[in-house]
Amino acid sequence: MRILELYNYEIAILLSMIGFYTVISRGNLVKKVAGLNIFQTSVFILYISLGVVADGTVPILREGIERYSNPVPHVLILTAIVVGVATTAVALALIVRIKEAYGTVEEHEIHRQDDTL
């Protein structure tokens, strides 16, 4: 069954749809950041899935081995995870400041307060 072999791509698609839906449908800024993190995780899964080589081994030169896995996508994802954590921390810090300034983290309330000024 070909469908069962590609379950990681299906998971990536499902997570991207859930994350994107969360970002566009929720007004709470913390929920939007959580949705972006879910979407980001789907991209990680997709890139790692693309980097896998069937019957590939670790990229260490040895006799008799002809197929190696590409380590570059995995290294890029490790870097992306670090950047994602830092970006999430900055976003949450900004949300704390927004909460202090406006008294809410709901997007429509923030827009309403800005419109009355």
C-alpha positions in Angstrom: 0.0 0.0 0.0 1.6 3.2 -1.2 -0.5 5.4 1.1 0.9 3.8 4.2 4.4 4.5 2.9 3.8 8.2 2.7 2.2 8.8 6.1 4.9 11.4 7.0 3.8 13.6 4.1 0.2 13.2 5.1 1.1 14.2 8.7 3.0 17.3 7.4 0.0 18.3 5.3 -2.4 17.8 8.2 -0.2 19.8 10.6 0.2 22.6 8.1 -3.6 22.9 7.6 -4.2 22.9 11.3 -1.5 25.5 12.0 -2.7 27.7 9.1 -6.3 27.5 10.2 -5.4 28.3 13.8 -3.5 31.5 12.6 -6.3 32.8 10.4 -9.3 31.8 12.6 -8.3 32.8 16.1 -8.1 36.3 17.5 -6.0 35.5 20.5 -2.4 36.4 19.9 -1.0 33.5 21.9 -3.1 31.0 19.9 -1.8 32.6 16.7 1.8 32.0 17.9 0.9 28.4 18.7 -0.6 28.0 15.2 2.6 29.3 13.7 4.6 26.8 15.7 2.4 24.0 14.5 2.8 25.2 10.9 6.6 25.4 11.4 6.7 21.8 12.8 4.9 20.6 9.6 7.7 22.3 7.5 10.3 20.5 9.7 8.7 17.1 9.1 8.4 17.8 5.4 12.1 18.7 5.0 13.3 15.8 7.1 11.1 13.5 5.0 12.6 14.8 1.8 16.1 14.3 3.0 15.7 10.6 3.6 17.4 8.3 1.1 16.0 4.7 0.7 18.6 2.2 1.8 21.0 5.1 2.6 23.5 4.9 5.4 25.2 7.6 7.5 27.6 9.7 5.4 30.8 8.1 6.5 33.0 6.7 3.8 33.4 2.9 4.0 34.1 0.2 1.6 31.1 -1.4 -0.1 28.7 1.4 0.6 27.3 3.3 -2.3 24.2 5.1 -1.1 24.5 7.7 1.6 21.8 9.9 3.3 22.1 13.6 2.8 22.8 15.2 6.2 22.2 18.8 5.0 18.4 18.9 5.4 18.8 17.6 9.0 21.4 20.2 9.8 19.2 22.9 8.4 16.2 21.8 10.4 18.3 21.8 13.6 19.2 25.4 12.8 15.5 26.2 12.0 14.4 24.8 15.3 16.8 27.1 17.2 15.6 30.1 15.2 12.0 29.0 15.7 12.4 28.9 19.5 14.0 32.3 19.5 11.3 33.8 17.3 8.6 32.3 19.6 10.3 33.7 22.6 10.4 37.2 21.0 6.7 36.9 19.9 5.6 35.9 23.4 7.6 38.7 25.0 5.8 41.2 22.6 2.5 39.7 23.5 3.3 40.3 27.2 4.0 44.0 26.4 0.8 44.2 24.3 -1.1 42.8 27.3 0.4 45.4 29.6 -0.4 48.2 27.2 -3.9 47.2 26.1 -5.1 44.9 28.9 -6.0 42.2 26.4 -4.4 39.8 23.9 -7.5 39.6 21.7 -6.8 41.1 18.3 -10.3 42.6 17.7 -10.1 44.4 21.2 -6.7 45.8 20.3 -8.0 47.1 17.0 -11.1 48.6 18.7 -9.0 50.4 21.2 -6.7 51.8 18.5 -9.7 53.0 16.5 -11.1 55.0 19.4 -7.9 57.0 19.9 
